[in-house]
Amino acid sequence: MKRLTIEQLLGINKFMVDDEEAHIVLNKEICASCATKPCTFACPACLYTLKENGEVNFDYAGCLECGTCRAVCPKEGAIAWGYPRGGFGVSFRYG
């Protein structure tokens, strides 16, 4: 069996996005005061990106619900994180 890349494995997962209630919300003001922005390189799904103006951009669709962003964030209150409501979120479909 051919070994799949992480991108291919993530593509197999099924995501039920809750458009009404985000399970992760960023406080952009607090994020702006963070010099290191570890969320931009620690998220295994690469959902945090840095814009040219230094602002953190985030899209919770595709979140693996691992909590890494919450664990590495050095700024208290920058990330409001919780599990998605029932019926929403990620369904792992491969291993």
MIZAVO-319899 format. One line per 3 residues: for each residue y, z, x of N, C-alpha, C. Coordinates in Angstrom, 2 decimals, decimal comma, always signed. Each point is the difference from the previous one (the first is absolute). Example, Ala and Ser with C-alpha at 12.3 -4.5 7.8 and 13.67 -1.06 7.14 Angstrom:
BEGIN
-5,69:+7,80:+13,19:+1,19:+0,00:-0,89:+1,20:+0,00:+0,90  +1,05:-0,72:-0,35:+1,19:+0,06:+0,82:+1,09:+0,73:-0,77
This chain:
BEGIN
-1,17:+0,00:+0,84:+1,17:+0,00:-0,84:+1,24:+0,00:+0,89  +0,98:-0,82:-0,34:+1,22:-0,11:+0,77:+0,86:+1,26:-0,15  +0,53:+0,47:+1,11:+0,87:+1,17:-0,01:+1,37:-0,41:-0,55
+0,51:+0,75:-0,98:+1,27:-0,30:-0,62:+1,15:+0,73:+0,70  +1,17:-0,62:+0,00:+1,19:+0,65:+0,56:+0,52:+1,03:-1,00  +0,87:+0,86:+0,45:+0,58:+1,02:-0,89:+0,78:-0,66:-1,13
+0,66:-1,10:+0,29:+0,75:-0,71:-1,04:-0,94:-0,54:-1,07  -1,15:-0,54:+0,43:-0,97:-0,51:-0,96:-0,60:+1,13:-0,84  -0,27:+1,13:+0,64:-0,55:+1,14:-0,73:+1,01:+0,52:-1,02
+1,26:+0,10:+0,39:+1,02:+0,47:-0,93:+0,17:-0,99:-1,17  -0,20:-1,27:+0,27:+0,12:-1,01:-1,04:-1,09:+0,08:-1,05  -1,11:+0,64:+0,32:-1,10:+0,15:-0,94:+0,27:+1,13:-1,00
+0,78:+0,99:+0,42:+0,30:+1,14:-0,87:+0,71:-0,46:-1,25  -0,14:+0,77:-1,05:+0,65:-0,29:-1,27:+1,09:+1,03:-0,22  +1,20:-0,45:-0,35:+1,13:+0,90:-0,22:+0,50:-0,15:-1,43
+0,06:+1,10:-0,71:+0,59:+0,03:-1,34:+1,37:+0,65:+0,16  +1,03:-0,82:+0,01:+1,36:+0,48:+0,26:+0,62:+0,54:-1,29  +0,54:+1,20:+0,10:+0,71:+0,63:-1,12:+1,48:-0,37:+0,12
+0,42:-0,99:-0,76:+1,39:-0,45:+0,06:+0,98:+0,97:-0,65  -0,50:+0,95:-0,77:+0,86:+0,94:-0,70:+0,25:+1,28:+0,80  -0,94:+0,39:+0,83:+0,12:+1,27:+0,72:-0,53:-0,13:+1,42
+0,90:-0,12:+0,95:-0,39:-0,10:+1,42:-0,59:+1,32:+0,46  -1,08:-0,07:+0,76:-0,61:+1,25:+0,51:+0,59:+0,41:+1,34  +0,80:-0,87:+0,60:+0,73:+0,34:+1,22:+1,43:-0,48:-0,18
+0,93:+0,91:+0,24:+1,42:-0,32:-0,12:+0,69:+0,45:+1,29  +0,79:-0,90:+0,58:+0,74:+0,32:+1,22:+1,42:+0,42:-0,34  +0,48:+1,02:+0,72:+1,40:+0,37:-0,07:+0,69:-0,73:+1,15
+0,69:-1,09:-0,33:+0,58:-0,88:+1,02:+1,04:+0,71:+0,86  +0,72:+0,97:-0,58:+1,00:+0,74:+0,77:-0,65:+0,84:+1,09  -1,08:+0,66:-0,33:-0,71:+0,81:+0,99:-0,66:-0,92:+1,03
-0,59:-1,09:-0,44:-0,64:-0,95:+0,91:+1,00:-0,55:+1,02  +1,21:-0,22:-0,43:+1,02:-0,55:+0,89:+0,30:+0,93:+1,17  -0,20:+1,29:-0,19:+0,29:+0,96:+1,07:-1,17:+0,17:+0,98
-1,11:-0,66:-0,26:-1,17:+0,09:+0,86:+0,11:-1,01:+1,14  -0,08:+0,47:+1,21:+0,13:-0,88:+1,17:-1,31:-0,73:+0,33  -1,13:+0,66:-0,20:-1,27:-0,57:+0,45:-0,71:-0,85:-1,04
+0,17:+0,32:-1,28:-0,61:-0,73:-1,11:-1,50:-0,27:+0,23  -0,80:+1,06:+0,18:-1,42:-0,18:+0,29:-0,78:-0,66:-1,14  +0,52:+0,05:-1,20:-0,70:-0,64:-1,13:-0,14:-1,50:+0,21
+0,92:-0,60:+0,74:-0,02:-1,46:+0,20:-1,16:-0,46:+0,88  -0,59:+0,91:+0,76:-1,14:-0,41:+0,83:-1,26:+0,81:-0,29  +0,09:+1,06:-0,80:-1,18:+0,83:-0,28:-0,75:-0,43:-1,25
+0,67:-0,63:-0,94:-0,65:-0,40:-1,25:-1,08:-1,04:+0,27  -1,27:+0,29:-0,34:-1,06:-0,95:+0,30:+0,08:-1,28:-0,83  +0,71:+0,02:-1,11:+0,17:-1,20:-0,82:+1,29:-0,75:+0,34
+0,76:+0,52:+0,96:+1,26:-0,63:+0,45:+0,99:-0,21:-1,13  +0,15:+1,01:-0,87:+0,89:-0,13:-1,14:+1,44:+0,40:+0,30  +0,22:+0,65:+1,11:+1,35:+0,38:+0,41:+0,48:-0,99:+1,06
+1,13:-0,62:-0,25:+0,57:-0,93:+0,97:+1,45:+0,37:+0,25  +0,50:-0,43:+1,13:+1,36:+0,30:+0,39:+0,85:-1,26:-0,15  +1,06:+0,11:-0,80:+0,92:-1,13:-0,17:+0,89:-0,11:+1,24
+0,68:-1,12:+0,13:+0,88:-0,21:+1,16:+1,11:+1,03:+0,07  +0,44:+0,51:-1,15:+1,08:+0,99:-0,02:-0,51:+1,42:+0,26  -1,30:+0,16:+0,28:-0,57:+1,30:+0,32:-0,54:+0,75:-1,20
+0,13:-0,55:-1,19:-0,48:+0,65:-1,22:-1,50:-0,22:-0,15  -0,69:+1,02:-0,47:-1,44:-0,10:-0,23:-0,23:-0,65:-1,36  -0,83:-1,02:-0,01:-0,39:-0,67:-1,23:-1,44:+0,40:-0,31
-0,30:+0,25:-1,27:-1,33:+0,48:-0,38:-0,42:-0,61:-1,32  -1,29:-0,35:-0,09:-0,58:-0,50:-1,24:-1,32:+0,73:-0,20  -0,09:+0,80:-1,06:-1,21:+0,81:-0,20:-1,20:-0,80:-0,50
+0,20:-1,25:-0,41:-1,13:-0,83:-0,41:-0,84:-0,31:+1,24  -1,25:+0,36:-0,01:-0,86:-0,18:+1,17:-0,23:+1,29:+0,76  +0,56:+1,10:-0,49:-0,17:+1,29:+0,66:-1,46:+0,44:-0,04
-0,49:+0,51:+1,13:-1,38:+0,47:+0,11:-0,15:+1,47:-0,41  +1,11:+0,63:-0,36:+0,01:+1,39:-0,47:-0,55:+0,98:+1,03  +0,23:-0,27:+1,27:-0,53:+0,85:+1,07:+0,93:+1,17:+0,34
+1,28:-0,15:-0,30:+0,96:+1,07:+0,28:+0,51:+0,03:+1,42  -0,31:-1,02:+0,80:+0,46:-0,03:+1,39:+1,52:+0,05:+0,08  +0,67:-0,75:-0,86:+1,47:-0,03:+0,04:+0,57:+1,40:-0,21
-0,56:+0,73:-0,93:+0,46:+1,36:-0,28:-0,27:+0,93:+1,19  -1,14:-0,19:+0,65:-0,37:+0,86:+1,12:+0,85:-0,24:+1,24  +0,39:-1,25:+0,26:+0,74:-0,30:+1,23:+1,52:+0,09:-0,16
+0,48:+0,07:-1,23:+1,44:+0,01:-0,24:+0,62:+1,31:+0,51  +0,97:-0,10:+0,93:+0,62:+1,21:+0,55:+1,13:+0,56:-0,86  +0,41:-0,72:-1,04:+1,14:+0,40:-0,83:-0,47:+0,53:-1,35
+0,21:+1,28:-0,23:-0,41:+0,60:-1,26:+0,76:-0,63:-1,16  -0,74:-0,39:-1,03:+0,62:-0,57:-1,19:+0,21:-1,51:+0,05  -0,34:-0,62:+1,12:+0,20:-1,45:+0,11:-1,01:-0,77:-0,83
-1,22:+0,52:-0,11:-1,06:-0,68:-0,74:-0,53:+0,93:-1,09  +0,15:-0,43:-1,24:-0,61:+0,70:-1,13:-1,32:-0,72:-0,26  -1,11:+0,66:+0,28:-1,32:-0,63:-0,03:-0,91:+0,73:-0,97
-0,73:-0,76:-0,78:-1,01:+0,55:-0,90:-1,03:-1,07:-0,30  -1,12:+0,38:-0,52:-1,00:-1,00:-0,38:+0,48:-0,75:-1,24  -0,41:-1,25:-0,14:+0,37:-0,77:-1,20:-0,61:+0,62:-1,25
+0,60:-0,33:-1,14:-0,55:+0,46:-1,28:-1,40:-0,58:-0,18  -0,77:+0,61:-0,87:-1,36:-0,46:-0,27:-0,04:-1,47:-0,39  -0,96:-0,71:+0,57:-0,15:-1,41:-0,29:+0,79:-0,91:+0,93
+0,84:+0,59:+0,84:+0,81:-0,78:+0,94:-0,38:+0,36:+1,43  +0,42:-0,85:+0,93:-0,24:+0,26:+1,42:-1,02:-0,94:+0,58  -0,57:+0,40:+1,12:-0,92:-0,84:+0,75:-1,45:+0,25:-0,41
-0,77:-1,07:-0,04:-1,45:+0,07:-0,15:-0,60:-0,68:+1,22  -0,64:+0,79:+0,86:-0,59:-0,55:+1,20:-1,26:-0,76:-0,37  -0,10:-1,24:+0,44:-1,08:-0,87:-0,43:-0,93:-0,40:+1,13
+0,26:+0,47:+1,21:-0,85:-0,37:+1,12:-0,13:+1,19:+0,93  -1,18:+0,54:+0,11:-0,29:+1,08:+0,91:+0,90:+1,11:-0,11
